[in-house]
């Protein structure tokens, strides 16, 4: 869970740095992300123990703000 959260957070910071307002740093709490994982709303690709790619397919965050309908993908 921590690796997925760190990857998502790093991609959020990358988006902010490039002017994209889709994922904002800190907007998804770890407990919220854990519930989304249990619900099957995240897909993860691993290389050994490292999470190298992820995609969300559910509502993020619970605030209801969603910029696009196609799920974003994050890559390390």
N, C-alpha and C positions, 0 to 999 in steps of 0.2 A: 504494500500500500504506500509506503513512504517513497519508493522509487517512482511510482506513477505520479504521486503528488508533486515530487520534485521536477519531473519531466514536464508536467503540465504547467507548473509555475514558471519554469525557465522559458517555455514557449510563450506564456503570457507576457513576460518581460520583453521577449524578442518582438512580439507584436506591437507592444507599446512603443518600443524603440524605433519601429518602422512606420509608426503612425496608424497602425490598424487598431481599431477599438472593437475587438471581438471578445477576446479573453482578457480580463483585467487581473493583475497580480492580486492574490489574496481573496478573490471573490468566492472561491469554493473552499469551505472548511474541510478538514480531513474527515470528520464524521459524516459530512454530507457526501463526500466522494466515496467513502466506504459503503454507504447505503446505495449509491448508484452502481457500484461494482456488484454488490449482492443482487441488485435488480437486473444485472446483465446489460447495463448502459455503457460500459467501457469495453473496448477490445484492445488487447495488449500483445505486442510482438517482443519476444525476448531473444537476446543473443547471450547464451549462457544464463547467468543470473541477472544481467543488466536488462532493464526495460529500454528498448531502443526506438519504439514507435507505439503510439496509442491513438485511438479514435474514440470519440464519444458519440453515442447515438441516442442520447436522452436529453431531457431538459436541464440545461446548465445556465445559470444557477437557479435556485428556487425563487429568486426575485422576479422571475418571469421575463427578464430582459434577454432577448435573443436577437442577434443581429442578422443571422442568415439561417436558412432552413437546411442547408447541407451541412452535415457534421464536420467540424474542423478536424484536421489530423495534425498531430505533433510528432516531431522527429528529433532525436538527440543530435 
